[in-house]
Amino acid sequence: MTATARLAVDIGGTFTDLALETADGALHSAKLLTTPEAPERAVLEGLAHITEAAQVAPAAIGLVIHGTTLATNAIIERKGARTALLTTEGFRDVLAMGNESRYDQYDLDIVLPEPLVPRHLRLPVPERLDNEGNVLRPLDEAALARVIETLRAEAVEAVAVGYLHAFVNPAHERRTAAILAAALPDVPVSLSSEVSPEMREWERFSTTAANAYVQPLMARYLRRLEAGLRARAVAAPLFLMLSGGGLATLETACRFPIRLVESGPAGGAIFAAGIARAAGLAQVVSFDMGGTTAKICLIDGGSPQTARSFEVARVGRFRKGSGLPLRIPVIEMVEIGAGGGSLARVDAMGRIAVGPESAGADPGPACYGRGGTRPAVTDANLLLGRYEPERFAGGTLRLDPAAARAALADAVGVPLGLTPELAALGVVEMVDENMANAARVHAVESGASLAGRTLIAFGGGGPVHAARIAGKLGITRVLVPDGAGVGSAIGFLRAPVAYEVVRSLYQRLSRLDAAAVNALLTEMAAEAGAMVAAGAPGAPVTERRMAFMRYVGQGHEIPVTLPAGPLGADAASVLGAAYTAAYARFYDRPVPGSDVEIMSYAVLVATEVPAVVPTSAPAVVPAPAPARRLAVRDTASGTVGDWAVFPRAALGPGMAVAGPAILAEDATSTLVPAGWRAVVGAGWVLLARAE
């Protein structure tokens, strides 16, 4: 049978989303509760459901793309492998010392994140390289043998190796890996020279330790998923979504699982970027609200912002510097604990607080009827009339309004002297303000403005809350794409096969060795190209080269795009001009007379993405009569009104609906408040404030 379909799967903390695209371009979706004890079970159940609905045989699936929060959750919940770190003698406490910065200068009782590797498993090994990779002290293999005995005695399940200056010369790390493989063949080993070959010991060691920490868990899960797919006649290759927005093979994902930590949100950003290009929107802010978290990303010129570093498991809510640093390519966004399953309570100061703790999929919000007794955002939305109990999730999950009312009364209403309905209003208003404030802070930290942007809303909860959040941000247009409820999964289908390689090579522009840079870039391009070719043999590719540069004496570098092809004799002046232009974009004006240093280089190789031609808006035509009406409490006014309900599938291009109204779908619902109007476009619904 000819393979004709493509399947994408996104496992979130509450729901597992599937999107199946057939050969004729038809898109089918499914949303199931996640099965935390065995995540692959929901995937395989969803596979049976979606192939039956689409009338596609599993054997006809030619490609499977997967993203998951499993690695992130393992780090946050500290449920990874028993991990040891082998490091240069004298540097075992780098993970605990960090860079000695404080995310709150005035907190005398500040809590810092605990390293994933406890001190007694951070084991020193005698060896030393200088900053140019020259051997100052050979690797002491006898001492390493004694360390291996400790690893056996401690029943270590994974090993991270991080030696000083290994990013310049990996010889000692590679020799250590060979000795470990011979002595402990069943224990996976992560080398800092492969996981994060860049300077800055804390970030490099932390990233390598995190990779080792999740490697056994992720490898076991991915192999179980692969076996389950094969047992159900799906012989297609399995690709994993990376945090930087590209796809990687199963083997690469098993080797570097730390690159999967933001895979689901990355798919959502790619989805929103594609919609922005199709709609001809130059500046947007994507808003992805799922069951556990909400993600906000700025997208300019059809491309989401990217970054070289990321924090996970922050101990200070929303506080930069309070998490474990990971030095990996990521799509830059802010992620907060504000999803449909986020739990509500009254804090010690008598205020309504929502999240970051989530009810998850098991037991879920109180209205799920699965044993949950604490109120979540979904309970509040139900009590406000926004959800129809018998039609939630396409009718696969019937909600219990009585359970939601009891939970809200007990946790919020009684302590504050409010009715359950007003308690629900307070919960929704609080979570909306939290998300709006996160967007404001993210824009400020990115040096960007939200003015004039369009909000692209997706995820199960995004279209429900989008208009109210847009109003808080002063945004007048909201775009809800088709398939918004499973947007991240659809984003996986639009992602290129890609891989990025980063290497450090410190030089100053005044003494630039262009030949050394060209040799390094050629080696990096070959490595990245080989990774891509393994997943997409023969596919046309693009290559992007970046240098990370700063003025001498500065603490942080900025990315600078390098010209295509080898650097010539004028490399120093070309790079200097490119750096000056990039610096002026970030900081308004350059610093004349200062030398510039290059810290590292990055090469991204990716399969070509088809160009998207913006579609024109259809002519406005009358909408059909609403299917039914609901009594809904408006969060802006607090009043209960009569809202018209339209099945989204019944609205064709150009049809306009004036608020207050609800556009209902199986995977989500779009709320159109009073004073707003929704017009169906080519692949989306555009909400705009009435003139």
N, C-alpha and C positions, 0 to 999 in steps of 0.2 A: 504493500500500500504506500502511496506517495505521501510523504509528510508535508502537510499544507498549513498547519496552524501553529501559533506561538502562544505559550502560556506564561503568565507572570504571577508571582505569588509574593505577597507582602505580609509578614507576620508581625503584628503589633502586640502591645501589652494586653489589649482587650479583644480585638478582632483580627482574624486572618482574612485578607482580601485576595481574590483571584480575578484575573482579567484574561480572557481568551480571545485572541484575534484570529479570525479565519482567513482563508486565502482571498476571499472577496472583500476583505476589509471590515466585515461585520465584527462588532465587539460585544462580548458577553461577559457578565461579571457575577461574582458571588461573594457573600460576606458571611463568615461563620465565626462563632466564638473561638478564641484561641484555646488550645489545650496545653497549658504550661508544663504539665508533667511529661508530655511527649509531643512537642510542637509539630512533628511531622504528621501526627494523626489528623489534625484539622486540615492540613494540606491535602492529604490523600482523600479525606472525606469530601473536601471541596472539589478535588479533581473529578471524582465520580459524579458529583452534582452538576458541575459546569459542562462537562463533556456530554452528559445526557441532555441537558437543556439546549446545548448548541448542536446536538446531533452530530458530534464529531467523535470518532473512535480515538482512544488514547494513542494508538499506534500512529495516528495521523499528525500528532504533535511533533514538530520538527525542532523546537527550541523551548527550553524552560529557563526562565530568569527568576532569580530569587533574592529577596532582601529580608533581613531579620534583625530584630533588636536583641537576639539571644546573647551576643557577646557583651553588649552594653549592660543588660540586666545582670549577667554573671558578675561583672565588675561592681556594679552598684550594690548588689545583694551579697557580695563576697562569697559566691558559690562556685568559684573556679577551682583549678587544680592546686594541689600542694606544690608550691613552686620554690625553687632555690635560685639565687643569683650568684654567679661566679664573677668576681671583679678583681681589679688590680689591688694588690696588698696596699692598705692604707686608705682605700676609698669605699669601704663597705657601707659607710653611713651617708653616702651621697643621696640615696633615696629619701632618707629621713630629714636631711638638712635642707634639701631643695636649693633655692637661691636665696633663702633667708628673708624673703619678702613677707609682708603681712597684709592680708586682704582687708583687714580692719585695723587701722593704726592705733585705735584707742580702746580696743577690747582687751582688757587685762587677762581675761579667761578665754582667749581665742582658742578655737579648736581647729587643728590642722588635719588634713587627710592622712590616714594611716597608710603606709606603704603596703602594697599587695604582698610583699615578701617580708616576713618578720626578721628581726636582726639575727637570730640564731641560724637562719637559713641564708643569710647574706655572707658568703664564704670568700675570704681573701685568697688570691693565688699570686705567688711571687712572679712578677714579670713587669717589664716597663718599656714603653716606646716614647720617643720624644715627639714634639708637635709636627715634625716632618716625617714621622714614621720610622726613624732609625731606631734600632734595638739598643736600648741602654742596659737592659737586663733580660737575658733569655728566659723563655718560659720554663719554669721549674716543673718538669714532668713528674718528678718524684713527689713533690708537694701536691700536685694535681691528683696523683693516685691516692693520697691520703684523703683528699677532699671527696673523691668518689666513694670511699668507704663511708664517709659521713652521709653522703646522699643515699646510699643503700640503707644505712641504719635509720635514717629519718623517713624512709619510704616516700621519697620525693617523686612526684608524678610528671614534672616538667622542669626544665632548666633554662634559665636565661644567662647569657654570657655577655658581659659588658666590660671591656678593657679600655684603659685610657688610650686615646688617640687611635683606636681601632678603625675609625672611619677613614684614616689616611692609609694605614697598613693593616689589613685584616689577617695577617699570617698567624699571629698567636691565637686569635679566636678560631680560625679554621682548624688549626692543629688541635686545639682543645675539643672542638666538635668531633673530630675524627677519633680522639681517645675516648670521649664519652660514648660515641656510637658503638665502639668495640666493647666497652665495659658494661654499658646500660642500653642495649639495642632497642628496648621498648619505651624508653623515655625520650620524648621529643625535646629538641634543643633549638632555642632561638638565639641568633647572633645579632648583636647590635649593629655590626657592619653590614648586615643584610636587611634588618628590620627598619633601622633609622640611621643610615650612615652620614650623620651630620654632627658638627660640633655642638657643645653644650651637654655636659655629662648628665645632668639631672633629667632633662627631657629625653635624651637617648636611652639612658638606663630605665627610666619609667616606661617608655614605650615598649622596650624589649621585654621588660618584666610583665607588662600587661599582655603582650602577645603570647608569651609562654603560659601565662595564667589561664587564658581562655582556649589555648590551642587544643588540648585533649577533648574538652567539652564540645567545641565546634567541629572538630574532625569527626568525632563519634556521631554527632547529630547529622552532619552533612552526608556521611556514608550511609546512615540509616535512611535518610531521605532518598538518596540515590537508589538504594536497594528497593525501597518501597515503590518508587516510580518504575523501576525495571520490572518488578513483580506484577505491575499493572499494565505492562506492555508499552510503557513510555520509554523508548530507546533514545530519545533526543539528548543532546549534550545539555548539561546543567551549568548555567553561568550564575555568578554571584554579583550583586550590585555592590560597588565600592563606595566609600564615603566621599570620594572625589568626583563621583558622577559617571564613572566608567564601569564596564563589565569585565570580570575576570573569570578564568576557568576554575573548576572545582579544585584542582590541584593547587593553584595559586592561593585560593581562599583558605584551604587547609593549612598552607604554609604560613600565610600572613593574615590570620583572622582578625587582627586588630584593625585592619583596613575596612572592616565591615561595620564598625561601631555605629556609623550614621547612615547605613545603607538605605533604610526605609525613607527617612527624611530627604536624602539625596534624590531618590526617585521622584518624590513630590516636587522638588525644586526643578528637576528636568521637565516634568509634566507642565508646570506653570510657565517655564521659559518657552516651551513649544507653543503653548496657547498664546503667550504674549506675541511671539513672532507671527502666528497665524492671524491674530487680531490687529497687527500693525501697531502694537503698543510699545513705546520705547522705554518707559519707566513704569514698573509695577512693583507691588509688594505682595508676595505670596503668603497665604494664610492657610495652614494645614492643621486642622483640629481633629484629632482622633479620639480614641477612648481613654488614653492615658496622658498624652501630652499635646501641646500646641506648638507648631513650628512656624517661625516668621523669617522670610528671606527677601532681601532686596535684589531685584533683577533689572539690570540696565542693558539696553541694546540687545535684548534676547538672550543674555547670558547671566546666570546667577553669580554672585560674588563668591570667591574662593579664598581659602586660607591655608597656611602651612601648619597650623597647630590647633589643638582642640583640648578642652577639659572635660573630664567625665567624673561622675560621682562627687559633685560639689557638696561640701559640708555646710557652706554658707549659701543660703538660697539666693540665686542670681548673682553671687559675688564672684567676680573674676579673681583667679588666684586661689580659690578655695577648693579646687579639684585636683585630680591627678592629671598631669600634663601628658598629652600624646602628640608626638611630632609626626603627623601623617597628612597627606593631601585631603582636604575636606571642602565641601560646599559650605560657605559661612552662613550661619543662621543662628537665631536665638531659639532655644527650646525651653519651655516652661511646663510645670506640672499642672496643666489646665485642660483636661480632656473631659469627655462625657462621664468617665468613671472617677474623676477627682472628687474626693470626699469633702464634705462641708462640716463645719463645727463652729462653735463660739469659743474664741480664745480667752486667755486670762484677763484681757482688758475689755471683754464684753463686745468684741467685734466679730462679725462673720468672717471666717477664714476658709479658703477653698484650696485644696491641694497642699503640697505636691503628692501626698499619699493618695493612691488610687485603689478603687475596689477591684480593678482588673477584670478578667473574665470569670474568675472563680473566687468569691461568690458573685461578684458584679454588684451593680447598684441594687438597692432594695427592691425596686420595681421589677427586676428580672425574675424574682421568685425563686432564687437559687440559694437562699440562706443568708443573704446580705441584710443587715439591719441598720446600717449607717447610710445617711443620705448622700447621693452624688449629684452631679450636675444634670445627669439624665433624669433623675427623679424630679428635680426642680423644673426642667423643661416640660416634663409630662404634666406636672400639676398646673403649669401655666397654660396648658391646652395646646402646646406646640406639636406634640406627638399624639397620634391616634393609637391607642393601646393594641388594637387588633391588627394594625398594619405596619407596625415597627419592624424594620429589617425585612420588608417584603412579606410580613406575616409569619416569618419563621420563629419569632420570639414575641409572645404576647406579654404585654406589660401589665403590671398590677398597680393601678392608681391608689388603692387603699394602702398598700405597703409603702408607697412613696409618701403619702400624706402622713402616715404614722411616723416614719423615719424623720421627716422634716420637722414635724411637731416636736418630737422627742429631743432632737439634737440642736435645733435652732429656734423653733417657735416658742416653746415653753420658756427656755432661758431668757428670751428677749421680749416675751409678752406679745408675740405676733401670731396671727393665724397661720396655718400651714401654707396657704397661698401667698401671703405676704413674705413669709420666710423664703419660699421658693423665689419670689421676685428679688429678694436681697441676695440670695446665692448667685443667681444668674447675673445680676448687676455687678457683683463683686468679681466674678470670674471674667466678665467682659472688660471691666476696668483693669484687671491684672494683665490681660492679653494686650489691651491697648497701650498700657504703660510699658510693657515689654517691647512693643513695636517702637515707641518713642525713644526709649533708651538705646535700642539697637541702631536706629537711624542716627542718633547723635554720636554713638561710638564709631559708626562707619563714616562719619562726616558727610552724611546725606540728608536730604529733606524728604518728607512724606508728601509735601504739597504737590498737587498735580498728578499724583500717581493713581493708578487703578488698583484696587484690591482684588486679587484672584483668590477665590475661596474654594477649598475642596476638603476632602476627608469627611467622615461621617457627620461631624459637628460643625465644620467650617461654614457651609451655607446657612445653617441655622442662626449663627451668631454674627455673620459677616456685616450685615447692614448696621447693626447697633455699634459694632466696633469701628466701622468706617465713619459713622457719625461722630464718635468720640475723637477720631483722628483728623477730622476735617476733610476726609476723602468723600468725594461726591459720586464716584462710580465703583460698582462692584461687579465683577465678572465671575459667573459660576459655570465652569465647563461641563459639557456632557461627560457622564461617568465620574462626576466629582467625588462620589462616595468611595471610589476605589482609585483615586487619582495617583497615589504613589505607585500602585501596581501598573497602571497604564504608563507611567513615566519610565518604568523598567523597560517596556517595549520600545521606547523611543531612545534609549541610551546607546551610545557607541561602545564597542569593545575597545577598551583603553587601558593604558598602564603608564604610570609616571615613575621615573627614577630620579632620585635626588642624590647628589654627591657634594662634599665640601672640598674646595680647593682655594685656600686663602691666598689672595694676591692684592697688591695695591695697583691702581691704574697707572701710577707713575713708573711702576716696574712690571708691567703686564707681560707675561710670557704667553703670547697668542698660540704658539705651537702646542704648549702643554694644555691650554684650554681646548683647542681643537681636538686633541687626542682624547681628552676626557669626554667631550660631548659626543664624539663618534662612538666611544665605548658605551656610553649611556644610551644613545639612540639604538644601538644594536641590541642591548639588553631589553629595552622597552619594546622594540619591534619584534623580538622573539616571543615575548609574552603575548602580544597581540596576534601574531601569526599563528600561535598555538590555538587560539580561540576562533580566529577568522582567517583561515589560510586563503591567500590570494586576494583578499579584499583590499581595495584602495584605501590608503591611510593618509592622515595629515600628521605633521610634526610641529610641536611648539617648543621653543627653547626659552628659558628664563634664567636670569641671574639675580641673585639677592644681594643688594649693595647698600652701603651706608657711608656717611662721612666718617673719617677716622675720629674715634672718640665717642661716637654715638653708640647707644645700647641696642638698637633695633634696626633691621634692614628693611628695604622695600623691594618689591618685585619689579624687574625691568625686562621687557621683552627684547630678546636678541634677534638680530637679522637672520634670515635663512642662509644656509650655507656656511662654509668655513670663514673664520675671522681673518682679515688680511692685515697688512702692515699698518693700516690706520685704525686698528682695533681699539686702541686706547681712546682716541678722539671720538670714534663712533659710540663706544659705550659711555663715555663721559657725557656726550650730548644727550643720549637716551636717558641716562640717570638724572641729569639736570631737569629734563622735561617731566619725568615721572615724579621727581621730588617737588617740583612746582605744583603739580596737580594735588599732591597730598598736603603740602605745607605753604603754598602760595608763592614763596620765593626761595631760590637756592642760596647757598652759602659760598660766596666767591672766595677763591684762594685756598680752599680746604681740599686735601687729598681724599680720594674715595677708595674704599676697600671692598672687594668682592668676597663674600663669605661662602657662598655655595651656588650650585647650578641645578636646574631641573629640566628634564626633557619629558614631554608628554607625547606619546604616540597613540593615535585613535583612528578607528575606522571613520570614513567620511559619513557625515549626517546629511541626508537630502535637504536641499533648500526648501523653505516654506514660503509660499507666495501668499501674502495677506489677502483675505477674502473681503469683498465689499458687503456692506450691511444690506439686508433685504428690505424691500418696501414693507411698511407697517400695514398690517391687515387686522381686522377684528378677531378677538379671541372667542372661543366657544363659551357657552354658559358654564359656570363652575359645577363640579360634580357634587359638591356638598358644602356645608358651612360649619364652622367651628367657633365656639366661644373661646377667644384667646386673650390673655392679659398682655398688653403692650408694655415692654420694659421701660420705654422712654417716658410714657405718661402714667403708667401704673393702672390704667383703666382697662376694663374688659370690653372687647368689641366683637362684632360679627365678622369673621374673616372668611373669605371665599377660598375654597380648596380646588386646585386644578391638577389633575395628573400631568406630570411633565411630559409623558409620552404623547399626550393628546394635543400638545402645542406645537405647531409647525413654524417654520421660519417666518419672521416678520410679525408674528402675533404678539400683541401687547397686553399686559395685565397691570392694572392700577392697584396699588396697595390700599387697605391691608389685604394680603392674600398669602397663600402657601402653595408653592409648586412642589407636589409630592412625588418622590421616587422611592424605589425599594431600599436604596443604600443611604439616602439622605433626604432632606427637605430644604427648600430655599424659602426663607421668610422675606416677604416684601412688605415692610411697614407702611403705615399711612404716610403720605408725602413722598413716596417712592413709586417708580414705575419700572416694570420689567419688560424687556423686549427680547424675543427669541432670535438669536443670530445663527450663523453657520457653525454649529458645534459648541455653542454656549448660550447662556442667558445673561444679558447685560442689565443690571439694575442701576438706575440713576435717580438722583433726587429730582422731584418735579420742580419745574421752573416757577 
